[in-house]
Amino acid sequence: MKRILTPLLLLLLFPGVSCSQDSAGTGNFEPSVDAMRLLSHVEILSSDAYMGRRAGTEGGHMAQAYVQQQFEELGLQPACSESFVQTFPFTASDSSPAEGANLIAVIPGTGSAAGSVVVSAHYDHLGTRNGEVYNGADDNASGTAALIELAREFTANPPEHDILFAAFDAEELGLVGARAFVRSDCFTASDVRLNINMDMISRSGAGELYASGTYHYPFLRPLIDGVPRKGPLTVLFGHDEPSDGFGDWTASSDHAPFNSAGVPFVYFGVEDHPGYHNPSDDFDAITPEFFTAAVSWIHDVLRVLDGAVDSFPD
């Protein structure tokens, strides 16, 4: 049975999350997203019932259905077709053919400017191995939860440019879903000007979130850096220089195909922790106040970048 966070339980477990707070970068702050909904999505998607959400498995299909239901309940529009679901083939671990499914929704912009922004997160994880469930709370139920709640906020207060909310499948198998999207007619028709990718944004004891990609697209840094931090959140830049070697995240998640196609990106994520690709990546191990602060700040960054797209260099 799934445990759903009630307001009382949320206050007991995470007393700082739902308080009215300031925006000085520490202490109390006013979240830009609904903290209870945000945490509930992570708890549900990272429960044992979803069997680790491996692409092409029953658990993966359950996760797809959950995200699709959230999109439908928000009243979002499918992007580029009559359905949110855009399928693609891939090869399973036993070499058999399989099918993955991206979910692509759009919130139309209010302005007349051309171009769109893609906000992305992958909903798949590693599945079950040797009888242990890899629940992937941080990787990447956290990004998926943020995707849903950001869509909720932009539904209530629409953006200037079209924003596509993309829940990608099969990231753990080699960014397969994101690569399929960038090859698709939907990508071409959407005239994508920016990708915001979220992958592992809920677990940091030090309260540190990286904004990676500004080494490649330096015009983005002053825009991002100018957005006030919220709550227990420290924003760092880096993990995007080729000289970093293994520390270079430029090709490490679903932003990579966008970058290869010449689309500027910002990748939000935390550094590896003991739960990374480990069965201990469970809901109880995330840091909720940091997570809420991170998603709230990403929301504010997205508002700023949406308003600046027309000024991006060619």
Secondary structure, 3 states (H helix, E strand, C coil): CCCCCCHHHHHHHCCCCCCCCCCCCCCCCCCCCCHHHHHHHHHHHCCHHHCCCECCCHHHHHHHHHHHHHHHHCCCEECCCCCCEEEEEEECCCCCEEEEEEEEEEECCCCCCCCEEEEEEECCECEEECCEEECCHHHHHHHHHHHHHHHHHHHHCCCCCEEEEEEECCHHHCCHHHHHHHCCHHHHHHCEEEEEEECCCCCCCCCEEEEECCCCCCCHHHHHHCCCCCCCCEEEECCCCHHHHHHCCCCCCCCHHHHHCCCCEEEEECCCCCCCCCCCCCHHHCCHHHHHHHHHHHHHHHHHHHHHHHHCCC
